[in-house]
Amino acid sequence: QVQLVESGGGLVQPGESLRLSCAASGFIYGFYSMGWYRQAPGKRELAAEITSGGRTNYTDSVKGRFTISRDNAKPTMWLQMNSLKPEDTAIYYCNFKNFIPGRTLEYWGQGTQVTVSS
């Protein structure tokens, strides 16, 4: 079992920044990926993702503003969110995928609320 604990959400004004953190514990086998999904009314999307090899992927709406990073030894993941917009308001969920031969194990954090409002 892998446990994910995330933190860092809050209420900020447009243009300000937040930094989300997600710490994973438990047995991790082989390759994995970690990402931040965000859920808002009417939509759910993968905002950012990083693999155990360090490759990153961002949804178009956050490119240039968000930066995902990780400490591969823990593993721990961070999402630096700059120039926040009201459209970024959502519950952000840490996601972990462990790619085991023949199957993929997936785990979720508890979610952290990000609200961007003036």
Summary of the structure (lengths in Angstrom):
residues: 118
radius of gyration: 13.9
end to end distance: 40.4
largest distance: 48.1
contacts: 343
relative contact order: 0.32
helix: 5%
strand: 63%
